[in-house]
Amino acid sequence: MKRYSAKQMIQQYGNADAAINAALEILRKQLRQHGAAMSSPAAVRDYLRLNLAPLEYEAFWCVWLDAQNRVISAHESFRGTLTQTSVYPREILKQGLTLNAAAVIFAHNHPSGIAEPSHADELLTQTLKQALALVDIKVLDHFIIGLDSAMSFAERGRL
C-alpha cells in the first residue's frame, strides 16, 4: 500500500479536514475487511472509538471473530436514542451462529461522553456472556466508548 505524508494528503484532498476524513475512511475499510486481525486491545479500542465516539445516538456494536481472532464482521447491531439502546440477546445469539463466530467483542457508546458502565451495562454483559457460552462463543471484551476515552470490561476484570 502506498503511503502518503500529511502534506501530500492535504494537497490531494484540498484541506486538512478532507484529508483527515479520507484517511479515516481508509482505516475503516482496512479494519472492516474480512480477516483483519484485531491484534491488540489498543487496535480494537482505536477502531471502536473511530466509529462510535462521534455518534449522537447510542449504538451497540458487535465485532465477530473467528478462532484466530480475525474479524468476520464488525457492525452496528442495535441503534438507540440519546440515552439508551435496547439489546436483545436472542438476536445477538442468532448473529453469532449465522457468522459461525468463535468470539465476539461488544461495544457501545455513551453520547454523554462519559465512558463508565451503568448497572444495566454490567447486567447486559453478563447476560450476553452466559447466553453465548451455551454455544461456545467467547465474549472477549465489552468496550464503552466516550468522547475522549474508552473503558474495557476485560481490563477492569469484569468479564
C-alpha positions in Angstrom: 0.0 0.0 0.0 1.3 3.4 -0.9 2.0 5.8 2.0 1.3 9.5 1.9 2.6 12.3 4.0 0.2 14.6 5.7 1.3 17.4 3.2 0.6 15.1 0.3 -2.9 14.2 1.7 -3.8 17.8 2.1 -2.6 18.6 -1.4 -4.6 15.8 -2.8 -7.8 16.5 -0.9 -7.7 20.3 -0.7 -7.8 20.9 3.1 -6.8 19.3 6.3 -10.4 18.2 7.2 -10.9 16.5 3.9 -7.5 14.8 4.2 -8.3 13.6 7.7 -11.7 12.3 6.7 -10.2 10.4 3.7 -7.5 8.9 6.0 -10.1 7.8 8.5 -12.2 6.2 5.8 -9.2 4.2 4.5 -8.6 3.0 8.1 -12.2 2.0 8.5 -12.1 0.0 5.3 -8.9 -1.8 6.3 -10.3 -2.8 9.7 -13.7 -3.8 8.3 -12.1 -6.3 5.8 -12.9 -9.9 6.4 -9.8 -11.4 8.0 -8.4 -8.3 9.5 -6.7 -9.2 12.8 -7.6 -7.4 15.9 -4.1 -7.8 17.2 -4.2 -5.9 20.4 -6.6 -4.3 22.8 -5.3 -0.9 21.6 -6.1 -1.7 18.0 -9.7 -2.7 18.9 -10.1 0.4 21.1 -9.0 2.7 18.3 -11.2 1.1 15.8 -14.3 1.3 18.0 -13.5 4.9 19.1 -13.2 5.9 15.5 -16.7 4.5 14.7 -18.6 5.2 17.9 -17.3 8.3 19.6 -18.8 10.8 17.1 -22.3 9.4 17.2 -25.1 11.4 18.7 -27.2 8.4 19.5 -26.3 5.3 21.4 -25.3 2.3 19.3 -24.4 -1.3 20.2 -21.7 -2.9 18.0 -20.5 -6.5 17.7 -17.1 -7.4 16.3 -17.4 -11.1 15.5 -14.1 -13.0 15.3 -13.0 -16.4 14.1 -10.9 -18.9 16.1 -7.7 -16.9 15.3 -9.3 -13.6 16.3 -9.6 -12.4 12.8 -12.6 -10.2 12.0 -15.6 -11.9 10.4 -17.8 -8.9 10.7 -17.9 -5.6 12.6 -21.2 -3.7 12.6 -23.8 -1.8 14.5 -26.3 -4.4 15.8 -28.7 -2.0 17.6 -29.4 1.7 17.4 -31.0 3.6 20.2 -31.6 7.1 21.4 -29.5 9.7 23.1 -29.5 7.8 26.4 -30.2 4.2 25.8 -30.3 1.2 23.4 -32.3 -1.9 23.6 -30.2 -5.0 23.0 -31.8 -8.4 22.5 -29.7 -11.5 23.5 -31.7 -13.7 21.1 -30.7 -11.5 18.1 -27.0 -11.4 19.2 -27.0 -15.2 19.5 -28.5 -15.6 16.0 -25.8 -13.3 14.6 -23.0 -15.3 16.2 -24.4 -18.6 15.0 -25.1 -17.3 11.5 -21.5 -16.0 11.2 -20.0 -19.2 12.7 -18.1 -16.9 15.1 -15.7 -18.2 17.8 -15.6 -15.0 19.8 -17.1 -11.5 20.0 -16.2 -8.1 21.3 -19.1 -5.8 22.2 -19.0 -2.1 22.3 -21.5 0.7 22.8 -21.1 4.4 23.1 -22.3 6.9 25.6 -23.1 10.1 23.8 -22.9 12.0 27.1 -19.1 11.4 26.7 -18.6 9.5 29.9 -17.2 6.0 29.4 -18.3 4.4 32.7 -20.6 1.4 32.8 -24.1 1.6 34.3 -25.5 -1.3 36.3 -27.6 -2.1 33.2 -24.4 -2.3 31.1 -22.9 -4.8 33.6 -26.1 -6.9 33.7 -26.3 -7.0 29.9 -22.7 -8.0 29.5 -23.1 -10.9 31.9 -26.4 -12.0 30.3 -24.8 -12.0 26.8 -21.7 -13.8 28.1 -23.9 -16.6 29.6 -26.1 -16.9 26.5 -23.1 -17.1 24.1 -21.2 -19.6 26.3 -24.0 -22.1 25.7 -23.0 -22.2 22.0 -19.2 -21.9 22.6 -18.8 -18.2 21.6 -16.4 -16.4 23.9 -17.0 -12.8 24.9 -13.6 -11.3 24.9 -14.5 -7.8 25.9 -17.1 -5.1 26.1 -16.0 -1.5 25.5 -17.8 1.6 26.5 -16.8 4.5 24.3 -17.0 8.1 25.4 -15.9 11.2 23.6 -12.3 11.1 24.7 -11.9 7.7 26.4 -12.9 4.1 26.2 -13.5 1.7 29.1 -12.8 -2.1 28.8 -14.7 -4.6 30.9 -11.8 -7.1 30.4 -9.1 -4.7 31.5 -11.1 -3.9 34.7 -11.6 -7.6 35.4 -15.4 -7.5 34.9 -15.7 -10.4 32.4 
